[in-house]
Amino acid sequence: MRLAPLLAASVVAIGLTAAASTPQAATLAPLKGVGTNQSLVTKAGYGRYCWRWRHICARRWGWGNWRHRRCMINHGC
């Protein structure tokens, strides 16, 4: 018996078994150490990098409009 048809048949069989099984939803456990009003997201550092991009974006698009905010978001500030 050849190896290729046997391998192909086993891959198809495994694929059909995986597709037929019902997915189970994962339960999310509450995180310990994080208060109710705290966030897991840490703000990007507003050091020299963001200072530089704030001025570059302001020169390009003006100060405080939607294009300026989009430029800042695109550069991670």
Steps between C-alpha positions, in 0.01 A plus 500: 500500500625845417571753770352810329135378480518373857637834620238695304219286641623548857523878453144509367377282787666721761361812332147363498523401866626844597228672297224282647590567861308780665710796610494575868506857619775590739393650829682814594617510857520840668851639511657525841682814598308733271249727667162582356603844380849407382591418143721227358607733222811704562532830321784549258785706630469868420874556493706653223343267239144625551618857548665485160200347325261747665689785336540322166128418484409855602715643220349261247134508594442789741448478873227290661281409202412145395797470265739596779344241732514234228868579439574469872311170527683363195831569673394348833460820700 
